Amino acid sequence: MKLNLKIWRQKNGQTKGAMENYELGGVSSDMSFLEMLDILNEQLISEGTDPVAFDHDCREGVCGTCGSVVNGQVHGPDAETTLCQLHMRRFQDGDTVQIEPWRSTAFPVLKDLIVDRSAFDRIHQAGGYVSVSTGAAQDANAIPIPKNDAELAFDYAECIGCGGCVAACPNGAAMLFTAAKVAHLAKLPQGQPERERRVLAMVGAMDKEGFGACTNHFECSAACPKGVPIDAIATMNREYLRATFLSKEGV
């Protein structure tokens, strides 16, 4: 098939960007979206033009590295699908495909479709881990965990940190990402010793990075390629209120 591609090009974070048009033929419906961009870049290189810069790594929907807004939709038209797992069969011959980077003040554009997502790293470093000694791995049934808690922990742990939730949110909020990390560990025994410190530190780091506020548009969960449930945010809010109360009580 033949496509008309409109792609955001920006040399670096200090220069202005603009949409540029490219005609690309020979696109197979079996290609992934990133393979299509590879073909485009081969064409641009052969023409002596700078290739389109875009993030990618595993190309298996696992690492959370890839991500762009395709025709106004985060990660493209398929629900719960990363950009690397989107296939060209979702498009028709002659289609115009518009490709843009994540749009958020907290995710400045570095080049073309690549944005700086290090704000997520700093939020995670603030407390999204277990630093206390938990000993060797326990047998599966050694520490009973309620089934509902275990299932929710798995749901929250699905987050791959791609940043699609931020790009989809009209406020540029990072609540779903932060909530997924907080709520995941709050549901597990390993996360209890640092439970209060974790949520206060991570929410504080999130606010410091300049993300917008959550106003319950629910676009974050709808755009999430892993389907992280929106109730993670409610869980984090409860955790935050609990930790704030206990800190004031000196507990």
N, C-alpha and C positions, 0 to 999 in steps of 0.2 A: 504494500500500500504506500501511498504518498501522503505526507503530512506537511502542514504549514505550522511551524513552531514559532511561538513568540516567547522568547526567553529573556529574563532579567539579566543584564550584563552590568557589572560594576567592578572596576579595576581594583579598588580597595576601599577601606572604611572612610577614607578622607575625600574620596571623589564622588560625584553624583552618578547614579546609575540610570539606565533606561532600558526599555524593552526593544529587542532586536528581532527581526524576522529571518527565519531560515527555512528553506525548502529541503525536505529530506525524502528521498525515494528508497525503494527496496526494503521497506520495513515489513518484517514478518509478524503475523499475528501471534506467533509463538514466542516472540521476544519478550523479555521483561522490560519495564520502563527504563531501567538503568542500562540495559543492553542497547536500547534504542539511542540513549544519550552517548554511549560508547561509539556507535556507528556515526552519529553526528560529529563527534570529536575527531574521529579518523578522517572524515571528510574535511573538517576545518583545518586540521593539521596539514593535509595534502594540499590545501589551498594557501598555506602559509599564514593561517589565521590562528589566534590564540584560542585554544579549546575552552569549552565551558567547564568551569570548576564546580564540582558538586561532591558532597560527602558520601562515602560508601565504605563498607568493610566486608561484613560476612555475606551479604546479599541473600540471607536466609530468613530474614524477619526476626532476628534474635538480638543483634547488637545495639539497635537504636541509633545508629550513625546516620543513616539516610533520612531524607525528608525534604519535601518541597510542597508548595501549594499548586495543585494542578487544576486548571479551570475553576479556580476559586474554592477548591476543596482540599483540605489537608490530607496529604498522602494519596490524593486522587479519589475516584468515584466509588471504589469498593470499600465496604464497611469492614472494620477490624482487619485491615491489610496494610502492611508497610509499603512504602514506595517501591522498594526493591522487589516485592512480591506482586506488584501490580503488573498485569500483562497487557500487551498491545491489542489483544482481542477485544478489549473494552472500547476500542476506538474504531472508526470507520475510515475508509479510503477518502482522502480529501479533507479530513477534519482539521480544524485549527485548534492547536493545543497550547494553552498559555501556562508557562511555568515560572513561578516566583519563589523566592526564599521565604522563610518564616518572617513574619512582620511583628516585631516587638522591640521596644526600647531596650529591654534587658538582653536581647539577642542581636547585637549590632552585626551588620553584614561585614564579612571579611573580604569576600570576593565572589561575585556572581551569585550562586545558590548556596554558598557556605556562610553560615552565621556562627558567631562565637557563643557557644552554649556552656561556657565555663561557669556561669552563674549556678547552673545545676550542680556542678562539682562542689562548689563552695557550700551550697545548702546541704548536700550529702555529707561533706566533711564536718559540718557543724554537729552532726549527731546521728546520722543514718547508719549506725553500725553497733556492734556489741563489743565493748572493750574489756569487760570483766571476764575472768576465767570461768568457763562453763564446763571444764573437764572434757573427757573423751566423749565421742559420740555415744548416745544412749541407744539401747534397744528401742525398737519402734513403739512398744507399748509401755515402756518404763515410766514415762511421764504422761499420765492421762491428760489429754487436751480435748475440751468439748468439740464435737464434730462441727458445729457451726463456726466456732472460732478458727478451727483448722482450715475450713474451706474459705473463710473470709481472708485469712492470712495468705493463702495461696492466690486468691483473686487479686489482692493488693500487690503481692510480690511479682505479678505479671508485668508491672511497669518496667519499660526498658529505657526510660529517660530520653526519648527522642525529641521532646519539646513540642510535639503536635498539639498538645492541650493548650499551651501558651499561644501558639499561632492561631488556634481556632477561637480562643476567647476574645470577645470584643474589648475586654479590659486588659488583655495581656497578662492574666493572672497565672500563677504557678501553683495554685492551691491543690490541684489534683495530683501533681507530681509529689509535692511535699507531703500531702496527706497519705499517699500510697506508702511512702517510706515510713512515716510515723505510725500509721495504723497497722501495717504489717508486723512490726516488732512489738507493738502494744498488745497484740493478740497472742504472743508466744511467751513461754516462761523465760527464755533467754533475754527477752527485752525488758523484763520487769525492774531489775536493779537501776537502770538508767532512764526509766520511763518518763519521769517528770523533767529531768534535765534535758532529755532528747527533744521533746516537743517544744520547749521554750527556746532552746538554742536554734532549732531548725526553722521555726516560724520567725525568729528574730533575724536569722540569716536571709530568709526569703524577703522579708520587708526591706532589709538593707540593700538588696540587689535592685530594688526599684520596680518589681513586678506590680501589676495592677491588683485591685481588690476583686474578690469574688462577689458577684451580684446574682448568682443562681441562674445563669443563662443555660447551663448544662451542655454547652457546645463542647467543652473539654472532653467529657466522657463519650459523647457521640463521635468525636473525631479520633479518639484513642485507638490505635491499631491493635491493642491487646484487650480492649473492652474493660478497663479498670472501672469498677462501679462508682457512681457519683456519691454513694453513701460513705466513701472513704473520707470525704471532706467533713461530713457531719461527725464522723468518728474522731477526726483530728480536732475539730472544734471542742468536742467534749473533753478530749485529752488536754487541750490547752487550758480550758476553764478549770479543770481539776488540778492541773499543775500550778496554775496561778493561785488558786485558793490555798493549796498546801504550802506553797512558798511563803505566803503571807502569814500563815499560821505557824510557820517555823517547823513544819513537820519534816 
